[in-house]
Amino acid sequence: MKKILLVAGARPNFMKIAPVIRELRNHPDRFQFRLVHTGQHYDKDMSEVFFEELEIPRPDHYLEVGSGSHAEQTGKIMLRFEKVCESEGPDLVIVVGDINSTLACAIVAKKQNVLLAHVEAGLRSRDLAMPEEINRMVTDAISDLFFVTERSGVENLRAEGKAAENIFFVGHVMVDNLFHQLERLQSEPVLAAESAELKRRFPRYGVVTLHRPSNVDDAGTLSRLAAALADVSRHLPLIFPIHPRTHASLERHGIRLPTTVEMIKPLGYLGFLDLFRDARFVLTDSGGIQEETTALGVPCLTLRENTERPITVEEGTNTLVGTDPGRILDETVKILQGHGKTGRRPELWDGRAAQRIVGILGEKLGDC
């Protein structure tokens, strides 16, 4: 039996890990797994609730890292994860996504000569001002197995010299989780009581998420985005589950949003899914939401000038609009007038990515 350490540290990680855990549980004779929660996101509203909602077991190891600079976070995670690797002696470490936990645990695994797999490998924005881009590049530079969500990821990894036999285009575990949770909502609508109440109050609405440091830390950029939200909300009410970082920045810079922007605490995943699946559009700077809206056919306007997920623009419902208020308003008006992108669901985004991943792990770990 092979022992696997699964690393999660922030909200999107849990969504990506959950389908892999469900599939590993189908093979108890072949795999033993341990869940490591680094605690990179420690706010209860942002992570703790996921253990129940995403049907993830309580972590076997909780590193309790918390906030700090990129260097502080990465260093703390490395020190604490090193002890976990030493005590567990895993055959494989799986990291997902592109946060500091991904990078830190990848480095530790490789320095201990443990096989390393990266789920959501090969994505590139070409923007080195994004901390996530550095995390993606360094993690892929040292990984052994690459599980890719879209064909651009395969092309990027091959261009960087990775061997074709270690690159696997499997689809997207985030979409696996999306479909799984939609089934739960259909059978248990009470799970989305909070979002249901919002939808009763706002029969037609848009959804906003905003958290990226480049958007919320700078007063000028945040002011432009606040002005854009104010303009858009004159045409359609906006519901804004506000990230703690964004809320603190609005307060710090004295920026106020109108009452037509309904600011609420972060929702649990099921509540948020129920909210955005029926939105007229989503305004976001999140990578994962670009993909989830594409999977569901919901128009998405991404408040960035680039994306590491080009398939959502090329084939999906996503449009890059940057931070210019005029451009943002123009694109939202297009959607409201019925001229928004429709798009289609990309190749292999069929809810079976985790099944493919675990099948490949069975083959690869059998050779170790």
Stockholm file with secondary structure:
# STOCKHOLM 1.0

chainA/1-368         MKKILLVAGARPNFMKIAPVIRELRNHPDRFQFRLVHTGQHYDKDMSEVFFEELEIPRPDHYLEVGSGSHAEQTGKIMLRFEKVCESEGPDLVIVVGDINSTLACAIVAKKQNVLLAHVEAGLRSRDLAMPEEINRMVTDAISDLFFVTERSGVENLRAEGKAAENIFFVGHVMVDNLFHQLERLQSEPVLAAESAELKRRFPRYGVVTLHRPSNVDDAGTLSRLAAALADVSRHLPLIFPIHPRTHASLERHGIRLPTTVEMIKPLGYLGFLDLFRDARFVLTDSGGIQEETTALGVPCLTLRENTERPITVEEGTNTLVGTDPGRILDETVKILQGHGKTGRRPELWDGRAAQRIVGILGEKLGDC
#=GR chainA/1-368 SS CEEEEEEECSHHHHHHHHHHHHHHTTCTTTEEEEEEECCSSCCGGGTTTHHHHTTCCCCSEECCCCSCCHHHHHHHHHHHHHHHHHHHCCSEEEEESSSHHHHHHHHHHHHTTCEEEEETTTCCCCCTTSHHHHHHHHHHHHCSEEEESSHHHHHHHHHTTCCGGGEEECCCHHHHHHHHHHHHHHHCGGGGHHHHHHHHHCSSCEEECCCCHHHHTSHHHHHHHHHHHHHHHTTSCEEEECCHHHHHHHHHHTCCCCTTEEEECCCCHHHHHHHHTTCSCEEECCHHHHHHHHHHTCCEEESSSCCSCTHHHHTSSEEECTTCHHHHHHHHHHHHTTCSCCCCCCTTCSSCHHHHHHHHHHHHHHTC
#=GC SS_cons         CEEEEEEECSHHHHHHHHHHHHHHTTCTTTEEEEEEECCSSCCGGGTTTHHHHTTCCCCSEECCCCSCCHHHHHHHHHHHHHHHHHHHCCSEEEEESSSHHHHHHHHHHHHTTCEEEEETTTCCCCCTTSHHHHHHHHHHHHCSEEEESSHHHHHHHHHTTCCGGGEEECCCHHHHHHHHHHHHHHHCGGGGHHHHHHHHHCSSCEEECCCCHHHHTSHHHHHHHHHHHHHHHTTSCEEEECCHHHHHHHHHHTCCCCTTEEEECCCCHHHHHHHHTTCSCEEECCHHHHHHHHHHTCCEEESSSCCSCTHHHHTSSEEECTTCHHHHHHHHHHHHTTCSCCCCCCTTCSSCHHHHHHHHHHHHHHTC
//
